[in-house]
Amino acid sequence: MPFEIVRNDITKMHVDAIVNTANPQPVIGAGTDSAVHTAAGPKLLAARKKIGAIEVGNSMATKGYDLPARYVLHTVSPAWQDGAHGEETLLRRAYDAALTLAGRLKCRSVAFPLMAAGSYGFPHDLALSVAIRAFTDYLLTHDMQIYLVIFNAEAFRLAGSLFDDLKSYVDDQYVSEQTEREYAAGRPYRREWDEQETACESAPSFNSAGLANNAHIAKDMAALRPWRRNKAQAAAPQAVGSLQDFLNQTESTFTEYLLDLLQERGEKDSSVYHRAQMSRQLFNKIINKKDYQPSKNTAIQLAIGLQLDLNKTQKLLGKAGYALTRSSKSDLVVQYFIQHGEYSIVTINTALYDSDLPLLTK
């Protein structure tokens, strides 16, 4: 998994770097900052003093000293005021700065606290949303293991309920599908209805004198005949020509439809395959081979990369012989995020992982 939410003490994380919610001035602050300095030892403060003041939204690195991590990324996040002073933008800038610095240091793994959600007063749900968006965007173009380390029990419960709506959706749809399958055998009533309907048509009606009202029957049957004729015509098998004629009815291939969608979207290819978390080599292979047969996951990745709605996603998958069904919980997870306009492979993979389901990408 490229991104995991864990409950732990960040000073005990065995990673290349941990992010410290640093005080803007070279002094030891409260919360995570105090814990990091205590675990790292006095050399950390000496190194921090050499850096000097750090502006809000910026990040600077020191060694980890006595910590299991090689580096500490001292990152200054904003204090919450009222939400009208650019706090969310500044917090996102702080996450981006720390991620960029970790990449520059060639870190393969980094652990973040839920920045600004402690003594800085950021609402936990908003702080969590900013963090996940930052990680998602970064992982579209970078390979790194990111941990969001949450120590506070309330915040961890919030993180744990991140996909509660998803789980409810999957469970409801999956149960509905299984119920429909289970009771499908209880539907042979159309034939019985048709037989009753035919019997009613042939049975005479009677007037008050007890005589058959055949004129009335004839009028009713005349009104019904066009409907029954249309129904019979619809049920009748259609004539099929030669095999070659039949084969000539083929529609566009997966690649041809994909190229149509790319032209329709008017986006750069790189934007699409980055969102799809797909290599440029594979993407080029697909669009340059008319009869390319992708795996189902590859087709789904391209649908996510193109940000298709559910109907076009189903059509694209259908070109490759696949479909998203309610019989598969993995498919339901994908459908849920498409219907909610969430086109992030990282978020979808996190949800799949959280539900013990196979990931879209390895």
Phi, psi and omega in degrees: 000130178283344182214128178223145172259122182231154174255116185195174170269119186299334181288351180255006182281126179270084182225172178292324182211147169243151178262129179253130176282088190279153169289144179301328178264156182285061177228163180276122179268198182265178172062232183300320181302314180296317181296319181295315180295321179298316182286328184278335181095172187295338180296333181294316180296322179298318179291324179294323179294329179294330179288320182085204183290146177237130181287155176301133180091000180251166182217137179228151187250146167226173173293165179271344179054246186278003178279157174294338180278147179286326184231154167243126178259101183283109189237128183260117179257163183278153172275142180285131175250285179214006181087355182255010183243029176073022184299318182295318179296318180293322179294317177298321179297323179294316177298315181298320180295317180294319179294318178298317179295319178298319177295321180295329178276003180061037177285135176265343179214143180213142180245129179249143163278172173280090190297141175073358184272356180265246183293344179278353167079013179293136175303133186301319183293321179290319178299319179293320180297316179297317181299312183294321177297318180297315180295317181301311182296320182293319184287350175295330185235003182226153178252107182204144174270118182246131174246133169258110187262117183243121182263326182290129185297320182295315179295324180293322176296322177298315179296321180295333180267010183304323184249023180299316178298321178299311183298321178297317179299312181299313182298315181298313183292320182294315179296319179300317180295316181294322178296318179298319178294317185297323185260008179298329180293345181269027183242025179278034185269346179297318180296316180299320180296317179298321180294318178295321181296317179295319179298321180294323180294322184275345182278135180284152171259163185234144176272184185294339179272002179083011179263146181297131181266069187293330179295318178296319178299314182301320180295316180295318183292327179296324179289330183276336188301316180301320180296317182289327178293317179297320180295319180293322179295321180295327183279340184289140178294140180275144180291138180244134180281213181290163177301320181296319177300319180295317181293332180289351180274005182299147180267188180296152180280173177304311182295319180297317179292323177299317179296322176299318180293320179298318178293321180296319181286327179068024180264162173293143178304322183298324179296321182290310184285339173290315178296327180281355184052052183234145179289152178298325181297314179294317180301313180297323178298319182293312186284347180258002180237108189303321185256028181298135179248101183279164169286165180298317181297322178297318178297319178295318178302318180293323176297320177293317180299326179274353181056049181281151172285178187295321181297314181288329174298313179297322180292318179297315178296322180299328178296336179258004177088019181240175175201152169273125183238162176278357179276350181242124179294326177298316178297322180295324177299314179298315179300319181302312184288325177296316180294336178264009176067027181255099184255070180228116178299323181298313180296318179295316178297321178298318178293319178296317179297318180296333181261011180058042179244156180299143181280157175292319180234150181275000000 
